[in-house]
Amino acid sequence: MERPGGGGGAGGGGNGTRRPPNVVNFKNPAEMINDLKKNSKSFGLLIVVIAVLLILFSSFYTVGPEELGVVKRFGKVVRTVEPGPHFKAPLIETVLRPKVTKVHRVEVGFKTIDPGPPARYAAIKKEALMLTGDENIIEVEFIVQYKIKDPVAYLFNIRNQKKAIKDASEAAMREIVGKTLIDAVLTEGRFEVQQEMKLLLQSTLDLYDSGLSIVAVQLQDVLPPDQVVDAFKDVASAREDRERAVEQAEGYRNDLIPKAKGLAEQMINEAMGYKEARVNQAKGDTSRFTQVLTEYKKARDVTRKRIYVETMQEVLGRMDKTIIEGAPAKNVLPYLPLGTAKPKTKSKGGR
């Protein structure tokens, strides 16, 4: 039985009609040129629109909160702009945005390998080794913190700003250390070294019109060379012993002086009291004598007799005595037994 349609597929051996293979219809060059001529206007317009949009888009820019925009036109600075969105003339203006509120830092004598934590550092001997005023060698590692106070001067007056400030910092520190004794740099003179270094570095950068302001100089490590570390440790230990002895002496002084002052004040008060008593007593004696003298001038005999009687009363009142009065006293033989008399008390050195 014969199947309708005759045969198999394209790969079969039937008698059906075969489909021709797909053939790409290539246009000849003349036709392609004609098509481009027809579409060139619209294509060119599209290119122009895209270019204009790209230019306009690139003309808008934003200045960050830590930045200050410096706008240049054909290489000349024409204005500075504050943080926020802004527009610049396309193609002819460019914008630089230095960070003026950020505190930058430069490390001299070492570098930070890993901020950590924990932080890791590497020493740079050629920067750290310095000669002191008494011709000793020490290793000085320090940090300089600075801010940009004039962005235009910072951008255009100094080439390679970080290297310039690092070189100036190293030179200034070498000058300060070179006129300072090693003991001062290692111990109590560190603050003065930092302050002198800050002033000298600022004056140097101002001389260059760098547009930079030094915020702080911090000495990180100040160490003697490895060969003499033990000797410097002995010196530091002796200095600590001296300071401890001074503190103990000051403590003893602070305890003793108040006590001595209190004792002196007490003695002064007692002397003043004794003086007042003696003065008052002398005044009283003087007043009594004056009164007696006045009475004596009025009645000499009576006053003389009264004084005599009062004196005898005072003297005889303290003595052992026998009184014989009246007629029998005339017949009594006066007799004084000196040999049998014994004083009741004997003073030292007496007979």
TORLOLUM-908695 format. One record per residue (C-alpha): residue number from 0; residue in one letter; x, y, z. Coordinates in steps of 0.001 Angstrom, whole numbers, plus 500000, padded with zeros to 6 digits. Example, Ala and Ser with C-alpha at 12.3 -4.5 7.8 and 13.67 -1.06 7.14 Angstrom:
GUVEX    k  r      c1      c2      c3
GUVEX    0  A  512300  495500  507800
GUVEX    1  S  513670  498940  507140
This chain:
GUVEX    k  r      c1      c2      c3
GUVEX    0  M  500000  500000  500000
GUVEX    1  E  501391  503321  499019
GUVEX    2  R  501504  506163  501529
GUVEX    3  P  500068  509499  500479
GUVEX    4  G  502531  512120  499832
GUVEX    5  G  505099  509814  498543
GUVEX    6  G  508052  509479  500712
GUVEX    7  G  510058  510094  503685
GUVEX    8  G  511761  513088  505019
GUVEX    9  A  514588  515073  503713
GUVEX   10  G  516983  512293  504439
GUVEX   11  G  514807  509559  502972
GUVEX   12  G  514849  508069  499536
GUVEX   13  G  511189  508814  498682
GUVEX   14  N  509979  510539  495623
GUVEX   15  G  508434  513564  497524
GUVEX   16  T  509509  517163  496859
GUVEX   17  R  512677  518141  498784
GUVEX   18  R  512984  521531  500649
GUVEX   19  P  515906  523684  499579
GUVEX   20  P  518439  524588  502278
GUVEX   21  N  518230  528038  504018
GUVEX   22  V  520177  530621  502135
GUVEX   23  V  521194  534043  503574
GUVEX   24  N  520327  536801  501197
GUVEX   25  F  523373  539100  501116
GUVEX   26  K  522853  542571  499803
GUVEX   27  N  525288  543844  497341
GUVEX   28  P  527502  546789  498371
GUVEX   29  A  525498  549287  496379
GUVEX   30  E  522303  548482  498256
GUVEX   31  M  524083  548706  501636
GUVEX   32  I  525441  552157  500783
GUVEX   33  N  521975  553331  499830
GUVEX   34  D  520542  552076  503179
GUVEX   35  L  523243  553900  505165
GUVEX   36  K  522521  557099  503292
GUVEX   37  K  518865  556811  504188
GUVEX   38  N  519543  556215  507951
GUVEX   39  S  522624  558432  508447
GUVEX   40  K  520668  561471  509547
GUVEX   41  S  518749  559679  512296
GUVEX   42  F  521850  557777  513402
GUVEX   43  G  523925  560948  513622
GUVEX   44  L  521205  562681  515567
GUVEX   45  L  521153  559798  518041
GUVEX   46  I  524913  560048  518506
GUVEX   47  V  524671  563794  519114
GUVEX   48  V  521884  563363  521672
GUVEX   49  I  523833  560699  523552
GUVEX   50  A  526967  562872  523562
GUVEX   51  V  525037  565886  524855
GUVEX   52  L  523462  563811  527620
GUVEX   53  L  526839  562429  528656
GUVEX   54  I  528357  565913  528743
GUVEX   55  L  525479  567302  530776
GUVEX   56  F  525590  564367  533151
GUVEX   57  S  529322  564809  533726
GUVEX   58  S  528826  568535  534413
GUVEX   59  F  526973  567835  537660
GUVEX   60  Y  529152  566971  540653
GUVEX   61  T  528932  566743  544438
GUVEX   62  V  531379  568045  547043
GUVEX   63  G  531530  565849  550155
GUVEX   64  P  531092  567099  553744
GUVEX   65  E  534858  566932  554449
GUVEX   66  E  535795  568519  551125
GUVEX   67  L  536072  571911  549480
GUVEX   68  G  535687  572106  545711
GUVEX   69  V  538332  573956  543691
GUVEX   70  V  537088  574695  540152
GUVEX   71  K  539593  575228  537336
GUVEX   72  R  538804  576651  533904
GUVEX   73  F  541445  575997  531278
GUVEX   74  G  543837  575218  534168
GUVEX   75  K  543186  578446  536098
GUVEX   76  V  541395  578459  539458
GUVEX   77  V  538185  580447  539088
GUVEX   78  R  536314  579657  542321
GUVEX   79  T  535924  577405  545345
GUVEX   80  V  532618  575793  546305
GUVEX   81  E  531226  574491  549577
GUVEX   82  P  529940  570938  550179
GUVEX   83  G  526823  569989  548221
GUVEX   84  P  525699  569480  544591
GUVEX   85  H  527066  571871  541954
GUVEX   86  F  527302  572404  538195
GUVEX   87  K  530391  573151  536142
GUVEX   88  A  530813  574282  532589
GUVEX   89  P  531193  571176  530432
GUVEX   90  L  534537  570346  528872
GUVEX   91  I  536272  573556  529941
GUVEX   92  E  536056  573228  533736
GUVEX   93  T  537454  570588  536092
GUVEX   94  V  536992  570153  539849
GUVEX   95  L  539477  569137  542553
GUVEX   96  R  538108  568168  545968
GUVEX   97  P  540720  568158  548764
GUVEX   98  K  539538  567104  552238
GUVEX   99  V  539945  570287  554290
GUVEX  100  T  538272  569244  557567
GUVEX  101  K  539971  565860  557885
GUVEX  102  V  543035  565564  560134
GUVEX  103  H  545775  563963  558061
GUVEX  104  R  548866  562289  559520
GUVEX  105  V  552437  561590  558520
GUVEX  106  E  554564  558925  560212
GUVEX  107  V  558311  559503  560523
GUVEX  108  G  560732  556822  561723
GUVEX  109  F  558191  554026  561312
GUVEX  110  K  555206  552960  559236
GUVEX  111  T  551962  551216  560077
GUVEX  112  I  551789  547796  558457
GUVEX  113  D  548428  546754  559869
GUVEX  114  P  546140  549117  561826
GUVEX  115  G  544783  546077  563661
GUVEX  116  P  543766  545575  566297
GUVEX  117  P  546384  544742  567298
GUVEX  118  A  548317  547273  565239
GUVEX  119  R  551649  546282  563727
GUVEX  120  Y  554449  548695  562914
GUVEX  121  A  557806  548549  561171
GUVEX  122  A  560722  550798  562104
GUVEX  123  I  562530  552846  559458
GUVEX  124  K  566031  553244  560878
GUVEX  125  K  567302  555778  558357
GUVEX  126  E  564528  558175  559378
GUVEX  127  A  564577  557428  563124
GUVEX  128  L  568312  557713  563937
GUVEX  129  M  569159  561242  565131
GUVEX  130  L  572056  562974  566905
GUVEX  131  T  571361  564829  570175
GUVEX  132  G  572935  568021  571453
GUVEX  133  D  575407  566084  573636
GUVEX  134  E  576446  563884  570676
GUVEX  135  N  574429  560783  571534
GUVEX  136  I  572481  558761  568995
GUVEX  137  I  568825  557962  569631
GUVEX  138  E  565912  556588  567638
GUVEX  139  V  562978  558995  567384
GUVEX  140  E  559609  557869  566026
GUVEX  141  F  556871  560486  565815
GUVEX  142  I  553607  561455  564134
GUVEX  143  V  552661  564802  562601
GUVEX  144  Q  548952  565652  562331
GUVEX  145  Y  547903  568434  559987
GUVEX  146  K  544916  569969  558196
GUVEX  147  I  544507  571824  554917
GUVEX  148  K  543758  575473  555675
GUVEX  149  D  544218  576849  552125
GUVEX  150  P  543259  574274  549469
GUVEX  151  V  544449  576390  546532
GUVEX  152  A  547933  576836  548015
GUVEX  153  Y  547993  573168  549019
GUVEX  154  L  547147  571988  545490
GUVEX  155  F  549335  574288  543432
GUVEX  156  N  552251  575531  545582
GUVEX  157  I  553650  572144  546590
GUVEX  158  R  554333  569149  544408
GUVEX  159  N  553895  565740  546078
GUVEX  160  Q  552431  567174  549265
GUVEX  161  K  552842  564134  551551
GUVEX  162  K  556511  563696  550713
GUVEX  163  A  557118  567415  551185
GUVEX  164  I  555568  567523  554658
GUVEX  165  K  557347  564314  555680
GUVEX  166  D  560731  565692  554597
GUVEX  167  A  560050  568997  556371
GUVEX  168  S  558980  567150  559533
GUVEX  169  E  562097  564998  559605
GUVEX  170  A  564353  568027  559063
GUVEX  171  A  562624  570024  561826
GUVEX  172  M  562859  567152  564323
GUVEX  173  R  566555  566657  563578
GUVEX  174  E  567143  570351  564277
GUVEX  175  I  565267  570274  567602
GUVEX  176  V  566896  567030  568787
GUVEX  177  G  570295  568298  567664
GUVEX  178  K  570211  571111  570242
GUVEX  179  T  568613  569107  573089
GUVEX  180  L  570353  566868  575623
GUVEX  181  I  569576  563178  575433
GUVEX  182  D  568138  563020  578972
GUVEX  183  A  565621  565736  578130
GUVEX  184  V  564503  563968  574946
GUVEX  185  L  564138  560625  576723
GUVEX  186  T  562378  561857  579869
GUVEX  187  E  561085  565168  581147
GUVEX  188  G  561748  567263  578029
GUVEX  189  R  559472  565392  575614
GUVEX  190  F  556643  567943  575844
GUVEX  191  E  558988  570857  575136
GUVEX  192  V  560452  568975  572155
GUVEX  193  Q  556959  568450  570720
GUVEX  194  Q  556002  572108  571132
GUVEX  195  E  559240  573436  569623
GUVEX  196  M  558916  570964  566768
GUVEX  197  K  555353  572103  566040
GUVEX  198  L  556326  575800  565924
GUVEX  199  L  559403  575201  563758
GUVEX  200  L  557541  572971  561293
GUVEX  201  Q  554659  575445  561000
GUVEX  202  S  557033  578324  560270
GUVEX  203  T  558782  576222  557608
GUVEX  204  L  555517  575290  555887
GUVEX  205  D  554321  578904  556028
GUVEX  206  L  557575  579925  554362
GUVEX  207  Y  556720  577556  551502
GUVEX  208  D  553111  578877  551410
GUVEX  209  S  551967  575277  551687
GUVEX  210  G  548414  575961  552844
GUVEX  211  L  548855  573493  555734
GUVEX  212  S  548186  573905  559461
GUVEX  213  I  549979  571675  561981
GUVEX  214  V  547531  570258  564525
GUVEX  215  A  549905  568272  566742
GUVEX  216  V  553273  566553  566952
GUVEX  217  Q  553357  563332  568984
GUVEX  218  L  556508  561475  569987
GUVEX  219  Q  555702  557776  569778
GUVEX  220  D  558957  556104  570848
GUVEX  221  V  562285  557655  571801
GUVEX  222  L  564842  554927  572410
GUVEX  223  P  568608  554638  572644
GUVEX  224  P  570370  552367  570147
GUVEX  225  D  570305  548646  570924
GUVEX  226  Q  574006  548613  571851
GUVEX  227  V  573534  550910  574867
GUVEX  228  V  570022  550012  576030
GUVEX  229  D  571265  548383  579262
GUVEX  230  A  573318  551429  580239
GUVEX  231  F  570355  553728  579661
GUVEX  232  K  568151  551452  581763
GUVEX  233  D  570637  551768  584639
GUVEX  234  V  570576  555542  584299
GUVEX  235  A  566780  555563  584269
GUVEX  236  S  566694  553336  587369
GUVEX  237  A  569095  555658  589210
GUVEX  238  R  566965  558638  588244
GUVEX  239  E  563863  556920  589612
GUVEX  240  D  565688  556182  592893
GUVEX  241  R  566673  559832  593135
GUVEX  242  E  563129  561004  592533
GUVEX  243  R  561823  558549  595121
GUVEX  244  A  564339  559810  597713
GUVEX  245  V  563364  563398  596941
GUVEX  246  E  559685  562562  597386
GUVEX  247  Q  560386  560883  600737
GUVEX  248  A  562391  563896  601918
GUVEX  249  E  559618  566237  600841
GUVEX  250  G  557099  564105  602721
GUVEX  251  Y  559223  564256  605880
GUVEX  252  R  559588  568010  605461
GUVEX  253  N  555870  568473  604953
GUVEX  254  D  555227  566506  608145
GUVEX  255  L  557910  568169  610287
GUVEX  256  I  557460  571815  609319
GUVEX  257  P  553796  572065  610429
GUVEX  258  K  554694  570501  613783
GUVEX  259  A  557584  572936  614271
GUVEX  260  K  555360  575844  613300
GUVEX  261  G  552726  574713  615795
GUVEX  262  L  555285  574387  618595
GUVEX  263  A  556751  577801  617790
GUVEX  264  E  553278  579325  617779
GUVEX  265  Q  552558  577758  621166
GUVEX  266  M  555806  579121  622650
GUVEX  267  I  555068  582556  621231
GUVEX  268  N  551577  582522  622734
GUVEX  269  E  552949  581487  626145
GUVEX  270  A  555582  584233  625995
GUVEX  271  M  552949  586780  625045
GUVEX  272  G  550789  585660  627976
GUVEX  273  Y  553718  585896  630371
GUVEX  274  K  554559  589335  629020
GUVEX  275  E  550990  590534  629492
GUVEX  276  A  550923  589199  633059
GUVEX  277  R  554215  590883  633974
GUVEX  278  V  553160  594153  632403
GUVEX  279  N  549835  594126  634232
GUVEX  280  Q  551575  593271  637503
GUVEX  281  A  554063  596099  637004
GUVEX  282  K  551243  598479  636212
GUVEX  283  G  549419  597401  639379
GUVEX  284  D  552561  597862  641512
GUVEX  285  T  553122  601256  639971
GUVEX  286  S  549523  602259  640651
GUVEX  287  R  549740  601158  644307
GUVEX  288  F  553032  602969  644795
GUVEX  289  T  551562  606112  643255
GUVEX  290  Q  548558  605929  645590
GUVEX  291  V  550806  605391  648637
GUVEX  292  L  552994  608283  647583
GUVEX  293  T  549955  610513  647307
GUVEX  294  E  548799  609555  650820
GUVEX  295  Y  552342  609927  652150
GUVEX  296  K  552536  613487  650871
GUVEX  297  K  549283  614291  652643
GUVEX  298  A  550279  612813  656067
GUVEX  299  R  553866  611741  656269
GUVEX  300  D  553979  610466  659897
GUVEX  301  V  550709  608602  659764
GUVEX  302  T  551512  607047  656424
GUVEX  303  R  555018  606064  657520
GUVEX  304  K  553673  604407  660659
GUVEX  305  R  550955  602612  658710
GUVEX  306  I  553459  601289  656217
GUVEX  307  Y  555704  600139  659058
GUVEX  308  V  552861  598344  660803
GUVEX  309  E  551662  596685  657590
GUVEX  310  T  555195  595563  656780
GUVEX  311  M  555761  594125  660246
GUVEX  312  Q  552444  592325  660029
GUVEX  313  E  553432  590774  656768
GUVEX  314  V  556915  589766  657958
GUVEX  315  L  556092  588638  661498
GUVEX  316  G  552987  586858  660363
GUVEX  317  R  555154  584178  658761
GUVEX  318  M  557450  583684  661815
GUVEX  319  D  557254  581703  665093
GUVEX  320  K  557283  584238  667929
GUVEX  321  T  556471  584826  671614
GUVEX  322  I  555012  588147  672679
GUVEX  323  I  555374  589481  676286
GUVEX  324  E  553561  592683  676944
GUVEX  325  G  552881  594832  679969
GUVEX  326  A  554990  595276  683167
GUVEX  327  P  556528  591766  683242
GUVEX  328  A  558375  592516  680102
GUVEX  329  K  560660  594961  681971
GUVEX  330  N  562039  592263  684309
GUVEX  331  V  562716  589658  681598
GUVEX  332  L  566309  589061  680669
GUVEX  333  P  566626  589030  676922
GUVEX  334  Y  568074  585682  675871
GUVEX  335  L  568450  584319  672414
GUVEX  336  P  569489  580622  672249
GUVEX  337  L  571386  580784  668968
GUVEX  338  G  573129  577462  669500
GUVEX  339  T  569929  575471  669892
GUVEX  340  A  567983  577267  667209
GUVEX  341  K  567263  575030  664245
GUVEX  342  P  565695  576356  661141
GUVEX  343  K  562716  574471  659900
GUVEX  344  T  564024  574475  656345
GUVEX  345  K  567515  574725  654938
GUVEX  346  S  568123  576093  651491
GUVEX  347  K  570672  574543  649185
GUVEX  348  G  574153  575909  649730
GUVEX  349  G  573165  577510  653042
GUVEX  350  R  575012  577093  656354
